[in-house]
């Protein structure tokens, strides 16, 4: 639901991100910065902090109401 709201109000690139370790995030970009929301805690990670999460646990796939993208081989 949060991804749908983010798409409407601020970022067409908002999507649900699922990592190879099965962690879920709501991800979006705003004013050239990447943001990740952790659903379990409601934490908001910005910029480098968000990038580090994805570097340490690469994405398996992402999706929104309009698309699905797999990053696995």
Number of C-alpha atoms within 10 A of each C-alpha: 9 14 22 16 11 19 16 11 9 13 17 15 14 26 25 21 23 21 18 14 10 12 14 18 22 23 24 23 18 14 7 8 12 17 21 26 21 15 13 9 7 10 11 15 17 16 13 11 13 17 15 12 14 15 9 9 14 16 21 17 16 20 17 18 12 6 8 11 12 11 11 9 4
